[in-house]
Structure formats: C-alpha cells, structure tokens
Amino acid sequence: MSEWPIAQLIPWGAFVVALIVLGVVIVRARRPNNVIEDAMLEAVYLMSKATPDLREGIDENSADRITSRLLELLKCVAVGITDGEGTLLSWDGEANDHYVDLVEAIGSAIRKARREVVGHEKMPCNHRGTCRMRTAVIVPLIVENSTEAALIVVGKSRGKRIVQMADAVAQFVCTQFELARLDESKHQLQQAEIKALRAQISPHFVYNALNTISSLIRTDPEEARDLLQEFADFTRYSFRTSGMFTSLAEELRNIDRYLTIESARFGGRLEVRLKIAPEVLSVVVPFLIIQPLVENAVKHGLANKPTGGMVTVTAQDYGTEALISVEDDGIGMDPMRLKELRDSHRSGAHVGLGNINQRMRQLFGDEYALMVETAPGAGMKVTLRVPKFAPGVRTNLPDYSSSSAEVPEQTPREPPAQPGRHDRAARRA
C-alpha cells in the first residue's frame, strides 16, 4: 500500500474537482455555448498560469501576481486579497476606492468564516452611474481550519453567477495552499530522514578510520595524509546542509571515498568492484541513497566473515531508469527478517535500510521500493531503480571534493563462487 495517508491524498482530489468546477463556472459566465470549448481551454490555461504563484503562499509580492492572474482569469471588475487579519495585500482592477467601504464586510467574513456579498447600492460612491462595480463578494480562504486570507471579487453585474465564480476561485486557491503545505511537510519529512541517516553514520566507522590513519602516520605518512583527505571529503559531503538530491557521479565519488578508507582498514580482506555505465553518471538520485547500502554490505555482510569478501556496486542504463545495485558475498541473512527492514531506521538494525526504502517510495512511488535478495551464507544484493526524469527532482551541486576527478575506475574481477541466484529469496522491502 502507499505510504501516503488518505488525508494527504484528499487535496489532490479536491484540486481536480475545483479545477473542473471553476472552469465550467467561468465558461458559462463569460461565453455563449457555441465557443464553450475554446473558453474552457482558455480558463484551464489561465488557471495553470496562476498555480505556481499560489503554491508559493501569500505575501505582498506574491499577492500582486495572484490578483493579476485571477483578474485575467475572471474578466471581472477587480480582484483583491487580504491577509488573515483583513489587511489589504493587493488590489488589481478598478473601483479600488471602494475597499474602505468593504472593510466591515471583510472583517465579518474572516471573523465568521463565511462568505459576504455587498451590493453597490449599499455603499457611498462618487461615481454613481459610471462606476462599473455592482457586487463585491468576499470569501475567506480557509486552510486546515485556519483563515489564511480573504479573496475579494468585484463584479459588474448582480446575481448568482458572480458568487459562484468567487466560490469556485476561492476553492481553487485554498486547494493550492493545501498542496503547498503538503509539499512543505513532505520536504520537512525528507530532510528529517536525511538527518536520521547522517546520525546513523557509524561512530565505529569514524573511530576505525581515525585509528587507521593514526597507525599509518609513522609507517606511511603519505598514505595517512591521503586517507585523511578522503575522510575529510567524505564527512563534508555527508553532512552538507543543502539539497535533497545529488548526481549519481557525486554519490559514487563519496562511496569511493568510504571504500578507500575501509579498504585501508581491512587490508586484503576487502575487495571492491565498481561497474558503472558512463551514461548514467548524470542521473539525479536522492542524497545519501547508496552509501548506506554500501556500509551495510561492509558492516553486516563482510565484517563478521573471517576471510573478508567483495562488494560490487553496479549502475546501468535501463531505458527511462537507472538500475543500481549493491551486492556482497558475505554472511547473508534469513529472508524472514526482510520484512523487519522497513522499520530498520527506527530500530538501528542495519544502516537506514528502511529509511531508504521509505524515501524511494515517497519520492517516486511504491513501485520503486527496494528489491532485496539474500539467504544465509549467500550474501545480499540490494537493487533500486531511479527514474531519469521525475517532477520536482533537481540538483545544484557545490564541490565537495578536493579533486575534480571522475569516479575512479576499478579493475573488474570475478567474485568468489557463491550459491546460485535461485537459492536466494528475493522480496521487495
């Protein structure tokens, strides 16, 4: 089942309904039946233009853009927006001198959380007879039981149509605000999960790395210096403060740093294989999505195996996706424990495997859950698929390396013999 609760899916359904209702209401209000299709297309186009500004929330700058977009959409006399206290943020169109006459109605709409309709005949006007205003509709914009703002729609005619238009636009705006909050909540959750992964970077790894460097200072100062630089670059990248995404090349470069340090500690017991297709190096992947899998392979797969073993990292082109796998020929595990891996980021068992699985599903969908293959004594292989193109996935990378070199090439070697793949159990995490 999806990781997203039903409550988070509701705004998307409401958005679709609001879009349809708003388009129909505006088309009926503005166009004769013989051009209704063109009018519908225009209305949908104008709504799509307004959406990015609405998703940013309301402040003085965005309010000007929002009122301009909505005025273009509604073709009414004027559109105004206030904050949650009733203070005017923006007014676009005519009759702006009538805002002071609407202050009481705006306050009432916000206070009572209900629509207010004010006729032109009920307010003083120095341009009576030439003033285009006939009706003003004030609709509170309520998001999660809180009034965030008020929408003012000024029409040149009386009747239900202008009220329906104002209600439909208000519903559309509120839905966008809800989606913006949902996006922010999702962003905060992802940031929290990244922080959790950082917290799970093994203290033993840090201690062992520094201990290895310390032991080399007397015997091989040059190698000690190189390892210290690798360790500094590794920690700087892992604890960077911006960005939820990175390029596959950057992620692999950091993995190479990690494996360089671990290889120095394990000596000849740890062998590494990188099989990377050059065409996928530019693919954007979630930050810290692969390194924890490699750490799992070393820490849980090989550290307890007296003879050591091999870790193989593979990345290949798979059409619209990049197929990435981390495999070890270590001790493996009982397939019955696989279902426990979903919660491993809470319990501390394995380094964030459940965290990674959850992030992949939330970012790309349930079909992108991890595939884990393992059996006692048969090692473990974890595979993930990353779409090459996904909405909202961007990377803007600073340089976290002291060198601009590409991911080092490793000479492929055949891994030690192990049980056939048919002896393993494969399940989605």
MIKOLSE-397595 format. One record per residue (C-alpha): x, y, z; residue in three letters. Coordinates in steps of 0.05 Angstrom, whole numbers, plus 5000, padded with zeros to 4 digits. Example, Ala and Ser with C-alpha at 12.3 -4.5 7.8 and 13.67 -1.06 7.14 Angstrom:
<recs>
REC      X      Y      Z     r
REC   5246   4910   5156   ala
REC   5273   4979   5143   ser
</recs>
This chain:
<recs>
REC      X      Y      Z     r
REC   5000   5000   5000   met
REC   5021   5072   4991   ser
REC   5060   5106   5045   glu
REC   5017   5168   5036   trp
REC   4958   5172   5084   pro
REC   4889   5185   5055   ile
REC   4887   5254   5087   ala
REC   4946   5275   5044   gln
REC   4913   5250   4980   leu
REC   4848   5289   4992   ile
REC   4877   5357   4969   pro
REC   4894   5327   4902   trp
REC   4823   5303   4892   gly
REC   4797   5370   4915   ala
REC   4843   5404   4865   phe
REC   4816   5365   4807   val
REC   4744   5378   4828   val
REC   4759   5452   4838   ala
REC   4792   5457   4770   leu
REC   4732   5427   4735   ile
REC   4681   5467   4774   val
REC   4719   5532   4764   leu
REC   4727   5521   4690   gly
REC   4653   5506   4680   val
REC   4630   5565   4721   val
REC   4676   5614   4686   ile
REC   4659   5588   4617   val
REC   4584   5593   4630   arg
REC   4592   5663   4657   ala
REC   4633   5690   4600   arg
REC   4618   5653   4535   arg
REC   4560   5632   4492   pro
REC   4551   5558   4481   asn
REC   4579   5557   4410   asn
REC   4650   5574   4435   val
REC   4649   5537   4501   ile
REC   4707   5491   4484   glu
REC   4754   5548   4468   asp
REC   4732   5584   4531   ala
REC   4745   5522   4573   met
REC   4815   5515   4544   leu
REC   4829   5588   4559   glu
REC   4804   5581   4630   ala
REC   4846   5520   4644   val
REC   4907   5553   4614   tyr
REC   4899   5615   4657   leu
REC   4889   5572   4719   met
REC   4953   5535   4704   ser
REC   4989   5603   4699   lys
REC   4963   5622   4768   ala
REC   4982   5556   4801   thr
REC   5057   5568   4812   pro
REC   5045   5634   4848   asp
REC   4991   5604   4892   leu
REC   5037   5546   4911   arg
REC   5086   5597   4940   glu
REC   5036   5621   4991   gly
REC   5014   5693   5003   ile
REC   5058   5753   5018   asp
REC   5059   5823   4989   glu
REC   5099   5803   4928   asn
REC   5061   5740   4911   ser
REC   4994   5774   4925   ala
REC   5006   5823   4867   asp
REC   5019   5766   4819   arg
REC   4960   5726   4845   ile
REC   4909   5782   4837   thr
REC   4935   5797   4768   ser
REC   4927   5724   4747   arg
REC   4858   5718   4777   leu
REC   4834   5783   4745   leu
REC   4858   5757   4678   glu
REC   4821   5692   4691   leu
REC   4755   5721   4716   leu
REC   4750   5781   4670   lys
REC   4714   5818   4726   cys
REC   4720   5890   4751   val
REC   4773   5877   4804   ala
REC   4805   5824   4848   val
REC   4834   5837   4917   gly
REC   4869   5795   4970   ile
REC   4877   5810   5044   thr
REC   4917   5774   5097   asp
REC   4885   5734   5153   gly
REC   4873   5798   5193   glu
REC   4837   5834   5136   gly
REC   4895   5880   5116   thr
REC   4896   5891   5041   leu
REC   4956   5859   5007   leu
REC   4938   5872   4935   ser
REC   4882   5900   4892   trp
REC   4882   5895   4816   asp
REC   4830   5928   4772   gly
REC   4781   5985   4781   glu
REC   4740   6011   4840   ala
REC   4798   6008   4889   asn
REC   4768   6068   4925   asp
REC   4712   6022   4949   his
REC   4760   5979   4990   tyr
REC   4748   6024   5051   val
REC   4673   6012   5042   asp
REC   4685   5936   5045   leu
REC   4728   5935   5108   val
REC   4670   5918   5153   glu
REC   4646   5862   5108   ala
REC   4717   5835   5101   ile
REC   4725   5833   5177   gly
REC   4658   5798   5183   ser
REC   4676   5745   5131   ala
REC   4742   5730   5166   ile
REC   4712   5730   5236   arg
REC   4652   5687   5218   lys
REC   4689   5644   5167   ala
REC   4634   5653   5116   arg
REC   4622   5689   5050   arg
REC   4597   5761   5049   glu
REC   4562   5794   4990   val
REC   4558   5870   4986   val
REC   4516   5907   4934   gly
REC   4539   5973   4904   his
REC   4475   6007   4926   glu
REC   4494   5997   4999   lys
REC   4557   6039   4996   met
REC   4572   6112   4981   pro
REC   4601   6125   4912   cys
REC   4626   6189   4879   asn
REC   4620   6158   4810   his
REC   4549   6131   4813   arg
REC   4524   6118   4743   gly
REC   4594   6108   4715   thr
REC   4623   6062   4768   cys
REC   4628   5991   4740   arg
REC   4622   5958   4807   met
REC   4555   5925   4821   arg
REC   4572   5870   4870   thr
REC   4631   5852   4915   ala
REC   4639   5780   4940   val
REC   4686   5768   4999   ile
REC   4705   5695   5011   val
REC   4751   5674   5069   pro
REC   4807   5628   5047   leu
REC   4807   5573   5099   ile
REC   4863   5522   5102   val
REC   4864   5468   5155   glu
REC   4811   5505   5196   asn
REC   4851   5569   5196   ser
REC   4833   5632   5156   thr
REC   4896   5649   5117   glu
REC   4868   5706   5075   ala
REC   4806   5735   5043   ala
REC   4790   5738   4969   leu
REC   4751   5798   4942   ile
REC   4718   5791   4874   val
REC   4685   5854   4846   val
REC   4634   5841   4791   gly
REC   4599   5886   4741   lys
REC   4533   5850   4749   ser
REC   4489   5823   4804   arg
REC   4464   5752   4812   gly
REC   4487   5682   4829   lys
REC   4539   5677   4775   arg
REC   4590   5724   4806   ile
REC   4580   5689   4873   val
REC   4591   5621   4842   gln
REC   4654   5646   4807   met
REC   4682   5674   4872   ala
REC   4667   5610   4909   asp
REC   4699   5567   4855   ala
REC   4762   5611   4853   val
REC   4767   5610   4929   ala
REC   4763   5534   4929   gln
REC   4817   5531   4876   phe
REC   4862   5579   4915   val
REC   4852   5541   4981   cys
REC   4868   5475   4948   thr
REC   4934   5504   4922   gln
REC   4951   5529   4992   phe
REC   4937   5460   5020   glu
REC   4982   5428   4967   leu
REC   5036   5479   4983   ala
REC   5032   5458   5057   arg
REC   5034   5386   5037   leu
REC   5096   5398   4995   asp
REC   5129   5433   5054   glu
REC   5110   5376   5101   ser
REC   5139   5326   5051   lys
REC   5203   5368   5046   his
REC   5210   5371   5121   gln
REC   5199   5296   5127   leu
REC   5252   5282   5075   gln
REC   5301   5329   5110   gln
REC   5287   5293   5175   ala
REC   5301   5226   5142   glu
REC   5367   5252   5115   ile
REC   5386   5277   5184   lys
REC   5369   5208   5211   ala
REC   5415   5176   5160   leu
REC   5471   5224   5180   arg
REC   5460   5206   5253   ala
REC   5468   5132   5235   gln
REC   5536   5141   5203   ile
REC   5571   5091   5247   ser
REC   5613   5121   5304   pro
REC   5654   5057   5297   his
REC   5670   5076   5226   phe
REC   5694   5145   5248   val
REC   5735   5115   5304   tyr
REC   5764   5060   5260   asn
REC   5780   5109   5204   ala
REC   5818   5156   5251   leu
REC   5853   5097   5284   asn
REC   5875   5071   5216   thr
REC   5901   5140   5196   ile
REC   5937   5146   5262   ser
REC   5972   5079   5254   ser
REC   5996   5099   5184   leu
REC   6026   5166   5206   ile
REC   6092   5133   5227   arg
REC   6096   5077   5175   thr
REC   6068   5112   5113   asp
REC   6057   5187   5124   pro
REC   6037   5200   5051   glu
REC   5982   5147   5052   glu
REC   5959   5174   5120   ala
REC   5953   5243   5090   arg
REC   5914   5217   5030   asp
REC   5867   5178   5075   leu
REC   5856   5239   5120   leu
REC   5836   5280   5059   gln
REC   5788   5225   5036   glu
REC   5758   5223   5106   phe
REC   5750   5299   5107   ala
REC   5716   5299   5038   asp
REC   5671   5241   5059   phe
REC   5646   5276   5122   thr
REC   5639   5343   5088   arg
REC   5595   5313   5033   tyr
REC   5555   5270   5081   ser
REC   5539   5329   5127   phe
REC   5524   5381   5074   arg
REC   5466   5426   5093   thr
REC   5431   5438   5027   ser
REC   5396   5396   4975   gly
REC   5357   5331   4977   met
REC   5385   5307   4911   phe
REC   5453   5296   4881   thr
REC   5482   5267   4817   ser
REC   5498   5193   4814   leu
REC   5570   5213   4799   ala
REC   5575   5252   4864   glu
REC   5543   5195   4904   glu
REC   5591   5145   4873   leu
REC   5650   5190   4887   arg
REC   5631   5192   4960   asn
REC   5623   5116   4961   ile
REC   5693   5111   4932   asp
REC   5720   5153   4990   arg
REC   5685   5108   5040   tyr
REC   5711   5044   5008   leu
REC   5782   5073   5003   thr
REC   5782   5084   5078   ile
REC   5751   5016   5094   glu
REC   5800   4981   5047   ser
REC   5858   5011   5085   ala
REC   5829   4983   5149   arg
REC   5812   4914   5122   phe
REC   5875   4907   5081   gly
REC   5869   4850   5031   gly
REC   5804   4825   5062   arg
REC   5760   4875   5026   leu
REC   5756   4876   4951   glu
REC   5715   4927   4912   val
REC   5684   4925   4844   arg
REC   5652   4985   4810   leu
REC   5614   4970   4746   lys
REC   5587   5038   4724   ile
REC   5556   5055   4657   ala
REC   5581   5126   4639   pro
REC   5514   5146   4611   glu
REC   5480   5144   4679   val
REC   5531   5186   4717   leu
REC   5489   5249   4707   ser
REC   5425   5217   4733   val
REC   5397   5254   4793   val
REC   5388   5210   4854   val
REC   5365   5223   4926   pro
REC   5422   5247   4971   phe
REC   5455   5191   5013   leu
REC   5414   5137   4978   ile
REC   5470   5089   4960   ile
REC   5526   5099   5011   gln
REC   5485   5068   5069   pro
REC   5474   5006   5026   leu
REC   5549   5000   5016   val
REC   5561   5010   5090   glu
REC   5511   4954   5104   asn
REC   5549   4908   5057   ala
REC   5615   4921   5093   val
REC   5589   4924   5164   lys
REC   5538   4868   5164   his
REC   5560   4826   5105   gly
REC   5636   4823   5109   leu
REC   5660   4849   5176   ala
REC   5639   4783   5210   asn
REC   5668   4740   5155   lys
REC   5739   4719   5173   pro
REC   5762   4715   5101   thr
REC   5731   4781   5081   gly
REC   5699   4786   5013   gly
REC   5677   4830   4956   met
REC   5629   4889   4949   val
REC   5603   4902   4879   thr
REC   5569   4967   4861   val
REC   5533   4967   4794   thr
REC   5498   5023   4757   ala
REC   5469   5012   4688   gln
REC   5423   5045   4638   asp
REC   5353   5015   4639   tyr
REC   5315   5057   4589   gly
REC   5278   5112   4627   thr
REC   5311   5089   4692   glu
REC   5379   5077   4722   ala
REC   5386   5009   4754   leu
REC   5433   5010   4815   ile
REC   5453   4951   4858   ser
REC   5499   4938   4917   val
REC   5520   4866   4927   glu
REC   5565   4830   4976   asp
REC   5586   4757   4982   asp
REC   5583   4759   5058   gly
REC   5544   4721   5110   ile
REC   5474   4739   5084   gly
REC   5413   4736   5128   met
REC   5348   4698   5139   asp
REC   5296   4720   5088   pro
REC   5244   4720   5143   met
REC   5278   4782   5172   arg
REC   5268   4821   5107   leu
REC   5201   4848   5129   lys
REC   5234   4878   5191   glu
REC   5279   4921   5147   leu
REC   5223   4970   5134   arg
REC   5230   4994   5206   asp
REC   5305   4987   5210   ser
REC   5317   5062   5211   his
REC   5277   5064   5276   arg
REC   5309   5005   5310   ser
REC   5380   5016   5287   gly
REC   5387   4948   5255   ala
REC   5426   4959   5190   his
REC   5443   5030   5170   val
REC   5378   5062   5148   gly
REC   5355   5008   5100   leu
REC   5282   5020   5119   gly
REC   5295   5095   5114   asn
REC   5320   5088   5043   ile
REC   5261   5044   5024   asn
REC   5212   5094   5052   gln
REC   5246   5153   5017   arg
REC   5246   5117   4949   met
REC   5171   5101   4955   arg
REC   5153   5171   4977   gln
REC   5194   5205   4923   leu
REC   5178   5160   4864   phe
REC   5120   5114   4883   gly
REC   5110   5045   4913   asp
REC   5137   5011   4850   glu
REC   5206   5039   4867   tyr
REC   5213   5001   4933   ala
REC   5279   4967   4944   leu
REC   5289   4896   4919   met
REC   5329   4854   4969   val
REC   5357   4785   4952   glu
REC   5390   4744   5007   thr
REC   5399   4677   5041   ala
REC   5443   4653   5098   pro
REC   5514   4645   5071   gly
REC   5495   4672   5003   ala
REC   5509   4746   5013   gly
REC   5460   4801   4998   met
REC   5441   4842   4938   lys
REC   5400   4906   4944   val
REC   5373   4937   4879   thr
REC   5340   5003   4868   leu
REC   5311   5036   4806   arg
REC   5315   5111   4797   val
REC   5274   5146   4744   pro
REC   5316   5191   4700   lys
REC   5262   5244   4698   phe
REC   5215   5258   4757   ala
REC   5175   5321   4776   pro
REC   5210   5365   4827   gly
REC   5276   5328   4823   val
REC   5332   5377   4815   arg
REC   5405   5382   4835   thr
REC   5450   5442   4844   asn
REC   5516   5415   4870   leu
REC   5573   5450   4904   pro
REC   5641   5418   4901   asp
REC   5652   5372   4960   tyr
REC   5716   5342   4934   ser
REC   5787   5367   4935   ser
REC   5794   5338   4866   ser
REC   5750   5344   4804   ser
REC   5769   5275   4781   ala
REC   5714   5228   4758   glu
REC   5695   5165   4795   val
REC   5758   5121   4795   pro
REC   5755   5060   4751   glu
REC   5764   4993   4785   gln
REC   5792   4932   4750   thr
REC   5734   4882   4748   pro
REC   5749   4814   4778   arg
REC   5705   4753   4783   glu
REC   5676   4747   4853   pro
REC   5686   4683   4894   pro
REC   5638   4626   4879   ala
REC   5573   4630   4916   gln
REC   5505   4596   4915   pro
REC   5464   4607   4852   gly
REC   5414   4663   4849   arg
REC   5357   4612   4851   his
REC   5379   4594   4922   asp
REC   5365   4665   4946   arg
REC   5300   4694   4968   ala
REC   5280   4758   4933   ala
REC   5229   4805   4962   arg
REC   5211   4878   4960   arg
REC   5228   4914   5023   ala
</recs>
